[in-house]
């Protein structure tokens, strides 16, 4: 049965019905019900490898085959359905951050990443945030010293996800000449991106325990004089901002859809509970304020879902709305958090336990309101775009875009 929130999408894109069925069948056989914190933690990497065997890890980058096999809309559908089972299931489908290496890497890097990430189902990560500057890309201090035939990468990245599971990371850094890192103003150096295999000498990891999203490791990468061949550079030196904005415009929408999937499931569960639970001689659902709050939450989730998929449709047509994608991620994750908080409330004291999915969803979505740029900053991207348009200036796609 199709989820109500994505029914309009499937009616519009008939080619996605088969993908919907395949992903639903995959999840039904492995994660038949939404996870609670009390449930045994799945072996997520094994599930991702099984998704690769089912052909579900290249949705966003495949260039041929069935209609559902390529495109950001297809990837977004997979993210929404994953979120309905658990926010940590977001890593099961698509090439994830490996897409940056696949789209901008040298032939050797593309071959390596495609084999590991798409075919074998290994995981790729991204390392942009730094402890001292958070999401301020201009303030990054990780440098790659240019020695002519190779680069030497040094710096610390964190807090970031997948530090123990990823086969490699896309690292955002500043390329400078040897000796210049101490004398140059790094804010004036354009951003670059490199592919970093995790088996490179000098890569150290440090993990910590986050509040939510505990299915994948979380922590820091310490890069100590890591030598990389020039073939690890993605696109040209100084192209990092373009790579970042292009990728994260879509990725933020993907994370929004994960949260919207979780919220959609929470609303469905709460509606069923409200009908079954008695208050006096009536059901909880018969109380007008309860019905109104559930209806308002459902309306927000459906509106946010429609907005996200409309943005992905535009991206598939090479029309990237950076401010819109930023604001959509903020609005959707805020709406999802409110919906799950309401669902927890309607479950009463039981909702405030680890026996229902609600408290785990609440913690996971809270983390995704910070990841890839905190929501206040993402709203400001749209505001800045509106103000520059109003003042007659041309809005710059990367202005204020974090992490």
N, C-alpha and C positions, 0 to 999 in steps of 0.2 A: 504494500500500500504506500502511495506517495505521501510525503509530509505536506501538510497544508501550506506551509510557508514557501515551499519550492514548487508547488503545483503550477503556478503561472510560468515559471521558468521552463518546466518540462513541456508544457503546452506550446511554448514558443520555440523550443529547440528539441524537436522530436528525436534527434540523434542522441540526446543525452539520456533517453529512457533506458537504453541498454546499459549504459554506464551506471545509472542509478541502481538497476537490478543487480549488476555485478558487485558493486561496492556493498550494497545492502546484504547480499548473500554472503560475501566475505566476512562482514562484521557479525552477521547472525551466527555464523559457525564458530566464531572466535571470541566475540564480546556480545553475547546474546542480550544482556541487560546492561544498563548504565552502571558504572563502577561506583562503589563506595570506598571510603578509606579503610573499612574493615575487610574488604575483599583482598585476596592474595594479589600482589602486583603482577601484572602480565609480563612476560618476557617480550618487551616491546621490539627489541632488535630482531628476534626470531619472527615476530609477526610482520615486521617490515620486509624481511627476506621472503616470507611467504607472499606478501603483496607484490614483490618484484617478480616472483614466479608466475603470479596471476596477471602480470602485465600492467600493474597499477602504479608503478613508480616513475613513469615517464609521461604522465598526463599533460604536463605543462610544456614539454619540449619536443615531443614526437612530431615528426613532420609528414608522416604518411600513415595509411591504414584506415581503420574505421573512423567515422566523423568524431566520435567522442575521445579519440586518443590524443588530441592536442588542443591547447588553448587554455587561457586563464579561467574561462567560465567553467570548463570541465574540472579544473583543479579546485575552483571554489565550491563546486557541488560536492566534491570529495571531502573538503574541509568541513562543510556544514554537516554532512552525514557522520563524519568522524566525531565532531563535537557532541552530537546527540548521545554517543556512547561514553565518551570521556575526552576532556581537553587534551590529555597526553596522547591520544590517538592521532593528533594533528601531524605527527611525523611519519605515519604509516604510508602515506600516498604522495606522489609527485617527487620531483628531484630536489625540492626545497631550495636551500641556499646554494646547492650545487649548480642551479640554473645559471648563476652568474659566470661560473667557470665554463659551462657548456656554451654560453652565448658569446663570451668575450675571450676565451682562452686560446692558446696556440693549439695546433692539431694534436700535439702530444698530450697536453693537458686535457683537451676535450676527450680524447680516446681513453685516458686513464680514469677521468671522472665518470664518463658514461659507463664504463665497464664496472667500476666499483659501486656507484650510486644507483644507476638505473637498472643495470643487469643483475648485479649481485644483491642490491638492496642495502648497501651500507649507507651511512649517514654523512651528510656534509653540514658544516656549521659556518657561522659568520662571526668575525671578531672585529667589531668597530668600537664599541664603548670602552672607555678607560676609567680606572678608579677615580682619577683626579678631575675628569671633565665630563663624565657621564655621556650624554648624547650630543655634546658640542663637537661636531666634526672638525671645526676649525681649530679646536684646542688639542687635537691628538698629538701625542709625542712619540708614538711608535715610528721609528725611522728605518728605512732600508738604504744602507750605504751603497752607492753605485761604484763598483770596482771594475767597470768596463765589461768583463765577461760574466760577472755574477753580482748578486746582491747579498748583503749581510743584514739580516733583520733583527732588531732589538727593541724591546719594550714590554709592557704589561697590558693585557686586555682583560676586562671583567667589569661587572659580573655578567657572564654569558652562559648560554645553555650548550649542552652536548660536549662538554670538555673531555669526558672520558669515552664517549661512544663514537664520536665523529672520526672518519677516516682522513679528513682534511678540513681546513678552514679557508674561507675567503677572508683575508686580512687587509684592512684598510690602514694605510700608512703614508708617510711622507718620504719621497726619494730625494736624497741629498748626496753631495759629494763627501768623501771621507774627510773628517775634520770640521765639516760645516755645521753639524748638528748642534755644536756648542755655541756657535757664533751667529747663526741665522735665526731670524724670527720665524719659527715654524708655522705660525698662523699665515704667513705669506706664501708658504709652499703649497702648491696644489695637491689635492688628494690623489693617491694611486691605490690600486688593488692588486694583490698577488694571491696565487693559490699556494697554500702551505700544507704539504702532506704531514700528517701527524707523526710519521716515523722519521722525520728529519731530526738530525742531531741538534740539541739545544732547545727543544720544546719541552717545557715543564708544565705540569698541571697542578692546580690546587682547588679542592672542592669544598663547598659549604652546603648547609641544608637550608633550602628556601622555605617560605611559608606555604607555597603551593607549587603546582607543576613539578611534583617530586618524581615523576616517572623517568625523567632524564636528568643527568648530572648537571650541576650548576657551580660555577666558580670562576677561576682566573686562568689565563694562559700567560706564562712567563717565557718570553722569547729571548734567549741568551746567545747572541752572535750566531743566528741560524743562517747558514749559507744556502742560497737558492740560485738555481740557474736562471738566466734571463728569460727562459721559456716559461717560467712561472708567473710572469707579469701578465695581467689581464688587460687587453687592449693596449693603449699607449700610456706612457708615463703622464700623470696628471689627469687621466680619464676617470679617476675614482668617483668623483661626484656624479658624473653622468651615469655610471654603472649603479651607484647607490640609489639615486633618485628613480631610475627606471625600474630597478628590482623591487625596492621597498614600497613604491606606490602600489604595486600589486600585492606584495607580501602583507602589508598592513590590512588590506581588504581580506586576505586569507585568514589572518588571525581574528578579524572581526567576525567572519563567518563561522569559525570554530566556536566562538562565544555565543553567537546567535543560535547555533545548533544546540548547544547546551541549554540555553534559555528556552528554546522551543520545546525541548523534551521536558524541562521543569514545568512549563505552563501546562503541557498535556497531562503530566502526572498530577498536578495540583487540581486541574479541572475534574479529573476522575475522583480524586480524594474528596473534593468539595461536594460532589454529588453523593458519595457514599457515606459521608460522615454526618451524623445527626446532631442538631442543636435544638433541644426540646423535641417538638414533634415535626420539625422541618429539617431539610438538609442544609448543610453549610452553604451550598450553592444558591439557595433561595434567598439568602440575605443580600439585599441590593448592593450594599457597599462592597461585599466580596465579589459579586459578579462584575461590578463596575471596575474594580481594581484589576481583576483578571483580564477583562476586556481591554482596558487601557494598556496593560503590559503586552498583550498579544498584538495590539495595533502597532505599538512601537517596534516590536520584533519584526513584524511583517513589513513595515515601512523601511526599517533599516536593512532587512534582507533584500528587498527590491532595489534599494539604492546601491548596495554593494554589487549585486549582479549587473546592474546597469553600468557601473564603472568598469567592471571586468569585460563587459561586451565592448566598451569603447577601447580598452587596452588591446583586446584582440584585433581591433581595427587600427592599431598604432596611434590611438588618440589617448594620451596619458594625461589625466587631470590630477596633478600632484596635490594641489590644495584640497580638491574634493576627496581624494583617497585618504588624505590625512584626517580630515574632519569626519569622514564616514567611519574610520576605525575608532575614533574617539567616541562618536555618538553611539555606535553599535555596541561597544564594550560597556559604556555607561548604561545603556538600555538593558543589556543582558544582565549586568550586575543587579539592577533594580528588579528585574523579573525574577531572578533566582532568590534574591532577598525576600521578595513577596512569597515565593513558593515555599521557602523555609518557614516563614511566618505561618502560612496556612497549614503546614504540617505540624504545627504546635511544638510541644517539647520534643517530640520524636525528630523533628527537623533539625533540632540543635544537638544532634548526635552524629556519630560516624557510621550509623546504620543505614542512612539514606544518602543518596548522591548529592544532596543539597549543600552540605558544608564543604565538600570537596570542590564542587563547582564554584562556590563562592570564593574560596581561596585561589583556585586556578584563574578565574576571570579577573580577580584582583591583580594578579601578577601580569596578566595580559593587558591591563590598563596602563602598565608602566613600560612593558617591553616594546621595543621599536619606536620609542619616543613617548614620553608621558602625555596624557590626554590634554592637559592644559596647553602644552606646547603645540600639539597637533591642531587644536582649535585655532590657535593663533596663526597657523599657516594660512588657513582660509581667511581669517580676518585681515591679515596682511595683504592677501591677494585682492580682497574687496576694496581695501583702502587705497592700494596703488592704482587699481582700476578707476576708482572714483576721482582720484587726483590727476588722472590723465597719463600716469606713467605706466609702462609695460611691466607687468608682474613677472618676476624671475622665478622659474620653477623650483629652484633649490632654496629660496629664502626661508630661513628659520626651520628648515626640515632637519629634525634631529636624527641621531644614531643612524 
